[in-house]
Amino acid sequence: MKPLGVRLCNWLEISRYLLISLGIFVAELKTDPQQQLIIISAFFVISIAGLTGVEGLWLGKYASSISGYTDSGRYQKQSALNNLSLAIVSILATLLSWGVMAHLALLSVLCTFLLLSGTNHALDAICSGNRSLRNMFRPIASLLLITIALKYVLAALP
């Protein structure tokens, strides 16, 4: 049986994609593109950045090993805190109705992170031979999520 930390990381990974799917479903119930963008932004940022932050902060050792990395030090905790910050601001933007431009900015930060992170995972697979399933899947998932987000961004812009 896998250690509890590994099982929790796997559960968080599944939860991210379930929440993203739920966000797409809820956004598609709306007809206003700006409302759709706000919903997509909130679901994407909170599920990706928030759960990644939780994972990195409290399950960093296990998350690193699943991704094929050997270290999970203080720098990973800083990255986790940055992800949690993004998620917390997304929650505030949603609860305080900061509007479409705030959500566009938050989603832009997340998509930039996904692009850079996906590139890092791809380079790690090519240059370092890290062929873990999560490491190989991350660039593909990142491009898919960016493409989905872009659909809502383009529809919401005037």
Buried (B, 14 or more C-beta within 10 A) or exposed (E): EEEEBBEBBBEBBEBBEEBBEEBBEBBEEBEEBBBBBBBBBBBBBBBBBBBBBBBBBBBBBBBBBBBBBEEBEEEBBEBBEBBBEBBBBBBEBBEEEBEBEBBBBBBEBBBEBBBEBBEBBBEBBEEEEBEBEBBBBBBEBBBEBBEBBEBBBEEBEE
